[in-house]
């Protein structure tokens, strides 16, 4: 039995609280994961896990063994990191999650530079605006915008993005150009909602350095950035977006900025990963690449 692999599998099963999710995260057949855990328990002569039809949890012996496994695996990663392999020698799989807008506007156009530096790293890129449980879903790191709430993750700042209020020229032909925040009473917006909310009918502005929320009517709400941009381009209403996401549309005239003097406050962009991935050379390589990339895209507030 490969003891190191068995430890890695055991840690992932405990983190994910599931044999199936652990197998998916490790790209292993569920039967292999189950077999390794059974072999580990037989080798140690203790029961490590309590199993039910719905979840898996460690026994008291399993809790102690889990903590020791995490320590051992972290030491192994730190030892390997200390060898400082050349970029082209880094190999393995990296699973990343990020918002759709950032994936399409920032990461994808520059992905070839990462591939040239790290040709042996297999990337799994998840795209979406929903919150992700990194541990349970087996995600190595995520890129997120806005204030950070989960203090259990390691966070590295990537920069700040300016936000703008934009709209399609066809919309302005029908409703006119808003000249003040008071004018918004006669306008419409594409609404953006997040998980758990029933709508997002407000626009945010900065007035004399203070946040001001302005309710605005609309007929459609979405929870995905690319669709949000497309509906704005089709004239359904005003939208507020990070400027970097619509640079192309601003340049070709399919979107224009309005109410510039009351731009919303800029938002931080961060990369986050679990503490146990801190020593991973692959995670550190992607973090370094992303930090350099976003430094060229980041804007002042």
BELMORA-V231945 format. One record per helix or strand of 2 or more residues. SS is the DSSP state (A for helix, B for strand). FROM is the first residue (numbers start at 1). TO is the last residue. If there is no record, write none. Layout:
BEGIN
ss=SS from=FROM to=TO
ss=SS from=FROM to=TO
END
This chain:
BEGIN
ss=A from=3 to=16
ss=A from=19 to=26
ss=A from=30 to=44
ss=B from=49 to=51
ss=B from=56 to=58
ss=A from=60 to=82
ss=A from=87 to=89
ss=B from=92 to=98
ss=A from=100 to=117
ss=B from=121 to=127
ss=A from=134 to=137
ss=B from=141 to=145
ss=B from=153 to=161
ss=B from=163 to=167
ss=A from=169 to=175
ss=A from=181 to=186
ss=B from=188 to=189
ss=B from=191 to=192
ss=B from=202 to=207
ss=B from=210 to=215
ss=B from=221 to=222
ss=A from=225 to=233
ss=B from=238 to=242
ss=A from=243 to=252
ss=B from=256 to=258
ss=A from=260 to=262
ss=B from=267 to=274
ss=A from=275 to=277
ss=A from=281 to=297
END
